[in-house]
């Protein structure tokens, strides 16, 4: 690895200190995206069931929520939650938590990805073949059992390819977290750029990191699709 050591010695922005800053940014990005995706998915599954309900008083409130968060930019949602919490929660017991930018960003990302994921799963639920539902009824399954054992597993398998795009979108959208003082990958690139006035090296390096993370996500979902939806692709 002599060539790598020579590169570090010849370039001021690739030093152990800057790599440590990039690593901190990578950790913040992965943590923020992972937690928001998990929370968003947990929130989206029951919302999708309500959204697919034929009863308007159940489906319309969820429709309004998804319309609101899909129809407005994520950065606007982030600003509203971040600055709104500083005005409304300052003298409350929650302020020690929400004074950290990570938690408003986590809420904004979670609500945004939950809205998109709700519509993805809702579409997959409505695409459930009637034959599967009729077969479940013929076996005497209750509606709750049919949802748990037939509709949801089948819908989640069909939603997997579209959901992989949502995961990649959230990874790329997380770059706006730096606008509310979170030191993510993009924030680390901004800091290094401001120190060394080398925008190309800083941002190209971060772009390569995002590219590697995207390839990992694509590989994971390709593996899951090969295992879970193999019977659908063979038709």
Secondary structure, 3 states (H helix, E strand, C coil): CHHHHHHHHHCCCCCHHHHHHHHHHHHHHHHHHHHHHHHHHHHHHHHHHHHCCCCHHHHHHHHHHHHHHHCCCHHHHHHHHHHHHHHHCCCCCCHHHHCCHHHHHHHHHHHHHHHHHHHHHHHHHHCCCHHHHHHHHHCCCCHHHHHHHHHHHHHHHHHHHHHHHHHHHHHHHHHHHHHHCCCCHHHHHHHHHHHHCCHHHHHHHHHHHHHHHHHHHHHHHHHHHHHHCHHHHCC
